[in-house]
Amino acid sequence: MRRPWLAPLTPIYAAGLAMREMRLKRGWETVKRLPLPVVSIGNLSTGGSGKTPLAIALAKALTERGWAVDVLSRGYGRDSSHPARVDPEGAAEQFGDEPLLIAREAQVPVYVAAQRYEAGLLAEAAQPEATRLAVHLLDDGFQHRQLQRDVDVLLVNRDDWHDCLLPGGNLREPLKAARRATVIAIPADDPTLAVALQSWGWRGPVWRLERTMGVPSVAGPVVAFCGIARPEQFFSGLEAAGLHLAARVAFADHHRYTQADIERLMATSHDKAAAGLITTEKDQVRLGKLAPAFPESMPLKTASLTIDIENRDDALDWLVARVAEVSPA
């Protein structure tokens, strides 16, 4: 969602970006390298592009190919900034919702720290010896340039292509920053975006991502709620899957749920004569111990989101070859 009333502040934000770019180019801001290769997964906007499902997909795919994979994350929203390994049975307050979801779904080690380099050191300390077939995946890392990466996978969609910088728009960086990427990943159902990229001058690899929403069946209308960057994307996906939404409730991105929120959702469900409620996997993680508060008479369902890469084997062959070039002997 654009915020035109904040557009006068955009030049100030742009000036801050330019200052940081100068600091990086002149070496005034330290960029550190880990011994093992790093593959970053990121985007240009403030969220909603599918970074977390892609991180899960790549972690699983590389593991199947015999690579030792871990994920490094900031752990947005956690109560501590100290480096830690994510306990899949832990809480979002401890580790952040996205790292916790990755740890549960990908079943690989996930490490969180305000500085991803520190998370990487903790990950490598857990390995008795560096192995040639080992790689760090850097979740939401495109703007975290304090850590050197060997492959930058950048997710771009049509909204990004026509958006503008914060705070008037949703872009954390201008489109020209995409030239730092190694791979640009786009929605598979938007072929015109690939043409636009080519016209723009992009000559690197393009991955086409297929998004699949797993929507449970509900006999009757539902109350859909979420606290993500682009809630309308979630709501429209549910309707496309055939669900009747009696109400839509959108919280702020990474919202931390309270008992008052549960009571509000239950009241809305009763008022709308809903058969149940439905939310995202990230929201399910953030609900934590509050999730069982929904009674059997008003069950809470979860919709999943998975991402696959068109021509997956070719893309993975390219990625593995690129990472192998910089892996320790």
C-alpha positions as CSV (number, residue, x, y, z in Angstrom):
1,M,0.0,0.0,0.0
2,R,1.4,3.4,-1.0
3,R,1.3,6.3,1.4
4,P,1.3,9.5,-0.7
5,W,1.1,11.7,2.3
6,L,4.6,10.5,3.3
7,A,6.1,11.1,-0.2
8,P,7.8,14.4,0.9
9,L,9.9,12.3,3.3
10,T,11.1,9.9,0.5
11,P,14.1,12.2,-0.6
12,I,15.4,12.0,3.0
13,Y,15.2,8.2,3.0
14,A,16.9,8.2,-0.5
15,A,19.7,10.4,0.9
16,G,20.3,7.9,3.7
17,L,20.6,5.1,1.2
18,A,23.0,7.1,-0.9
19,M,25.1,7.8,2.2
20,R,25.3,4.1,3.1
21,E,26.2,3.2,-0.5
22,M,29.1,5.6,-0.3
23,R,30.2,4.2,3.1
24,L,30.3,0.7,1.6
25,K,32.1,1.7,-1.6
26,R,34.8,3.6,0.4
27,G,35.2,0.8,2.9
28,W,33.9,2.9,5.9
29,E,31.4,0.1,6.7
30,T,33.0,-3.2,7.4
31,V,32.0,-6.2,5.3
32,K,32.9,-9.6,6.8
33,R,33.3,-13.0,5.2
34,L,32.5,-16.4,6.7
35,P,34.7,-19.3,5.8
36,L,31.8,-21.2,4.2
37,P,29.8,-19.9,1.2
38,V,26.8,-17.8,1.7
39,V,23.6,-17.7,-0.5
40,S,21.4,-14.7,0.3
41,I,17.6,-14.7,-0.3
42,G,16.1,-11.3,-0.2
43,N,13.9,-8.7,-1.9
44,L,13.5,-5.0,-2.5
45,S,10.2,-4.4,-0.7
46,T,9.1,-4.5,2.9
47,G,7.7,-8.0,2.7
48,G,5.2,-10.4,1.2
49,S,7.4,-11.7,-1.7
50,G,7.9,-15.3,-0.5
51,K,11.4,-15.2,0.9
52,T,10.7,-17.6,3.7
53,P,9.0,-20.3,1.6
54,L,11.9,-20.0,-0.9
55,A,14.5,-20.4,1.9
56,I,12.7,-23.5,3.0
57,A,12.5,-24.9,-0.5
58,L,16.3,-24.3,-1.1
59,A,17.2,-25.7,2.3
60,K,15.3,-28.9,1.5
61,A,16.6,-29.2,-2.0
62,L,20.3,-28.6,-1.1
63,T,20.0,-31.1,1.8
64,E,18.6,-33.7,-0.6
65,R,21.7,-33.2,-2.7
66,G,24.0,-34.0,0.2
67,W,24.8,-30.4,1.3
68,A,25.0,-29.5,5.0
69,V,22.7,-26.5,5.1
70,D,22.0,-24.0,7.8
71,V,20.0,-20.7,7.8
72,L,21.2,-17.4,9.2
73,S,18.5,-14.9,10.2
74,R,18.0,-11.6,12.0
75,G,15.2,-13.0,14.0
76,Y,12.9,-10.0,13.6
77,G,10.7,-9.4,16.7
78,R,12.6,-11.6,19.1
79,D,13.2,-10.3,22.7
80,S,17.0,-10.8,22.6
81,S,19.8,-9.7,20.1
82,H,22.3,-12.4,21.3
83,P,23.2,-15.1,18.8
84,A,21.3,-18.3,19.3
85,R,20.4,-21.5,17.6
86,V,16.6,-21.8,17.1
87,D,14.8,-24.5,19.0
88,P,12.0,-25.7,16.8
89,E,9.9,-26.2,19.9
90,G,10.5,-22.7,21.1
91,A,8.5,-19.5,20.8
92,A,8.4,-16.6,18.4
93,E,9.4,-14.2,21.2
94,Q,12.6,-16.2,21.6
95,F,13.6,-16.5,18.0
96,G,11.3,-14.6,15.6
97,D,8.4,-16.1,13.6
98,E,10.3,-16.7,10.3
99,P,13.3,-18.5,11.8
100,L,11.0,-20.7,13.9
101,L,8.9,-21.6,10.8
102,I,12.1,-22.3,8.8
103,A,13.5,-24.5,11.5
104,R,10.2,-26.5,11.8
105,E,9.6,-26.9,8.0
106,A,13.1,-27.2,6.6
107,Q,14.4,-29.3,9.5
108,V,17.9,-27.7,9.2
109,P,19.8,-25.7,11.9
110,V,18.7,-22.1,12.0
111,Y,20.8,-19.4,13.8
112,V,19.6,-15.9,14.7
113,A,21.6,-12.7,15.6
114,A,21.3,-9.0,15.0
115,Q,24.5,-9.4,13.0
116,R,24.3,-12.4,10.7
117,Y,28.1,-12.8,10.8
118,E,27.8,-13.7,14.5
119,A,25.0,-16.1,13.7
120,G,27.4,-17.6,11.0
121,L,30.2,-18.0,13.5
122,L,27.9,-19.8,15.9
123,A,26.8,-22.1,13.0
124,E,30.4,-22.9,12.0
125,A,31.5,-23.5,15.6
126,A,28.8,-26.3,15.7
127,Q,30.7,-28.1,12.9
128,P,33.8,-29.9,14.0
129,E,35.4,-29.4,10.6
130,A,34.5,-27.3,7.6
131,T,33.2,-29.5,4.8
132,R,33.3,-28.8,1.1
133,L,29.5,-29.6,0.9
134,A,28.3,-26.9,3.4
135,V,26.5,-23.7,2.8
136,H,24.8,-20.9,4.7
137,L,21.4,-19.6,3.5
138,L,21.0,-15.9,4.5
139,D,17.3,-15.2,5.1
140,D,16.1,-11.7,4.1
141,G,19.7,-10.7,3.4
142,F,19.7,-8.4,0.4
143,Q,20.1,-5.3,2.5
144,H,22.3,-6.9,5.1
145,R,25.5,-6.0,3.3
146,Q,27.8,-6.3,6.3
147,L,28.1,-10.0,5.4
148,Q,29.8,-11.0,2.2
149,R,27.7,-13.3,0.1
150,D,28.6,-15.5,-2.9
151,V,25.1,-15.7,-4.5
152,D,22.4,-13.1,-4.1
153,V,18.9,-14.4,-5.0
154,L,16.6,-11.4,-5.3
155,L,12.8,-11.9,-5.4
156,V,11.0,-9.3,-7.6
157,N,7.3,-9.0,-8.4
158,R,5.1,-6.7,-10.5
159,D,4.2,-4.6,-7.4
160,D,7.9,-3.9,-6.9
161,W,8.4,-2.9,-10.5
162,H,5.9,-0.1,-10.2
163,D,6.5,0.9,-6.6
164,C,8.6,3.7,-5.0
165,L,10.8,4.1,-2.1
166,L,9.8,4.2,1.6
167,P,8.1,5.8,3.3
168,G,5.8,6.9,0.4
169,G,6.0,3.4,-1.1
170,N,7.2,0.0,0.0
171,L,10.7,-0.3,-1.6
172,R,13.6,-0.5,0.8
173,E,15.9,0.2,-2.2
174,P,15.4,1.5,-5.7
175,L,15.1,-0.9,-8.6
176,K,18.6,-0.1,-9.8
177,A,19.8,-2.0,-6.6
178,A,18.7,-5.2,-8.4
179,R,21.8,-5.0,-10.4
180,R,23.7,-6.3,-7.3
181,A,21.8,-9.6,-7.6
182,T,23.2,-12.8,-9.0
183,V,19.8,-14.3,-9.7
184,I,16.4,-12.6,-10.0
185,A,13.4,-14.7,-9.1
186,I,10.0,-13.7,-10.4
187,P,6.4,-15.1,-10.2
188,A,6.0,-17.9,-12.8
189,D,2.5,-16.6,-13.8
190,D,3.9,-13.1,-14.9
191,P,5.7,-13.7,-18.2
192,T,5.6,-10.0,-19.0
193,L,7.9,-9.2,-16.0
194,A,10.6,-11.4,-17.5
195,V,10.3,-9.3,-20.7
196,A,10.5,-6.1,-18.7
197,L,13.6,-7.3,-16.9
198,Q,15.3,-8.1,-20.3
199,S,14.3,-4.7,-21.7
200,W,15.7,-3.1,-18.5
201,G,19.1,-4.8,-19.3
202,W,19.1,-7.8,-17.0
203,R,21.3,-10.6,-18.4
204,G,21.7,-12.8,-15.4
205,P,19.7,-16.0,-14.5
206,V,16.0,-15.6,-14.0
207,W,14.2,-18.2,-11.8
208,R,10.4,-18.5,-12.2
209,L,8.7,-19.3,-8.9
210,E,5.5,-21.3,-8.6
211,R,3.5,-20.4,-5.5
212,T,1.1,-23.0,-4.1
213,M,-1.3,-22.2,-1.3
214,G,-2.5,-25.2,0.7
215,V,-6.0,-24.3,1.8
216,P,-7.9,-26.6,4.2
217,S,-11.5,-27.3,3.5
218,V,-14.0,-25.6,5.8
219,A,-17.8,-26.3,5.7
220,G,-19.1,-22.8,5.8
221,P,-17.9,-19.2,5.9
222,V,-14.6,-18.4,7.7
223,V,-13.0,-15.4,9.4
224,A,-9.5,-14.9,7.9
225,F,-6.9,-13.1,9.8
226,C,-3.2,-12.4,9.5
227,G,-0.3,-10.1,10.4
228,I,1.8,-10.1,7.3
229,A,3.1,-7.4,4.9
230,R,0.5,-8.0,2.2
231,P,-2.7,-9.3,3.8
232,E,-4.8,-8.9,0.6
233,Q,-2.6,-11.4,-1.1
234,F,-3.5,-13.9,1.5
235,F,-7.2,-13.1,1.5
236,S,-7.5,-13.2,-2.3
237,G,-5.7,-16.6,-2.4
238,L,-8.2,-18.0,0.1
239,E,-11.1,-16.8,-2.1
240,A,-9.5,-18.1,-5.2
241,A,-9.3,-21.5,-3.5
242,G,-13.1,-21.4,-3.0
243,L,-13.4,-20.2,0.6
244,H,-16.1,-17.8,1.6
245,L,-14.7,-15.1,3.8
246,A,-17.2,-13.8,6.3
247,A,-14.7,-11.3,7.6
248,R,-11.1,-10.2,7.0
249,V,-8.9,-9.1,9.9
250,A,-5.5,-7.6,9.1
251,F,-3.0,-7.0,11.9
252,A,0.4,-5.2,11.5
253,D,3.2,-7.2,10.0
254,H,4.8,-9.5,12.6
255,H,2.0,-8.7,15.1
256,R,2.5,-10.2,18.5
257,Y,-0.9,-11.7,19.5
258,T,-2.6,-11.3,22.9
259,Q,-5.5,-12.8,24.6
260,A,-7.5,-9.6,23.7
261,D,-6.9,-10.4,20.0
262,I,-8.2,-13.9,20.5
263,E,-11.4,-12.6,22.1
264,R,-11.8,-10.1,19.3
265,L,-11.5,-12.8,16.7
266,M,-13.9,-15.1,18.5
267,A,-16.4,-12.2,18.8
268,T,-16.1,-11.5,15.1
269,S,-16.6,-15.2,14.3
270,H,-19.8,-15.4,16.4
271,D,-21.1,-12.1,14.9
272,K,-20.6,-13.4,11.4
273,A,-21.8,-16.9,12.1
274,A,-18.5,-18.3,10.9
275,A,-17.7,-22.0,10.8
276,G,-14.1,-21.4,11.8
277,L,-11.1,-19.2,11.4
278,I,-8.1,-19.4,9.1
279,T,-4.6,-17.8,9.2
280,T,-1.1,-18.2,7.8
281,E,1.7,-20.5,9.0
282,K,3.7,-17.4,10.3
283,D,0.7,-16.3,12.3
284,Q,0.2,-19.8,13.7
285,V,3.8,-19.7,14.9
286,R,3.3,-16.3,16.5
287,L,0.1,-17.4,18.2
288,G,2.1,-19.9,20.1
289,K,0.4,-21.0,23.3
290,L,-2.6,-18.9,22.5
291,A,-3.5,-21.2,19.5
292,P,-5.4,-23.8,21.7
293,A,-7.6,-21.0,23.0
294,F,-9.8,-21.5,19.9
295,P,-12.5,-24.1,20.8
296,E,-13.5,-27.1,18.7
297,S,-16.8,-25.4,17.9
298,M,-14.8,-22.6,16.2
299,P,-11.6,-24.3,15.0
300,L,-8.5,-22.5,13.8
301,K,-7.2,-23.7,10.4
302,T,-3.8,-22.9,8.8
303,A,-3.1,-22.2,5.1
304,S,0.4,-23.1,3.9
305,L,2.5,-21.5,1.2
306,T,5.1,-23.4,-0.7
307,I,7.3,-22.3,-3.5
308,D,9.0,-24.3,-6.3
309,I,11.3,-23.3,-9.0
310,E,10.4,-23.9,-12.6
311,N,13.1,-26.2,-14.2
312,R,14.2,-26.9,-10.6
313,D,17.0,-29.3,-11.4
314,D,18.6,-26.9,-13.8
315,A,18.4,-24.0,-11.3
316,L,19.9,-26.2,-8.6
317,D,22.7,-27.5,-10.9
318,W,23.6,-23.9,-11.5
319,L,23.5,-22.9,-7.8
320,V,25.5,-25.9,-6.7
321,A,28.2,-25.3,-9.3
322,R,28.4,-21.6,-8.3
323,V,28.7,-22.4,-4.6
324,A,31.2,-25.3,-5.2
325,E,33.5,-22.7,-6.8
326,V,34.0,-20.9,-3.5
327,S,33.7,-23.8,-1.0
328,P,36.8,-24.6,1.1
329,A,38.9,-27.4,-0.3
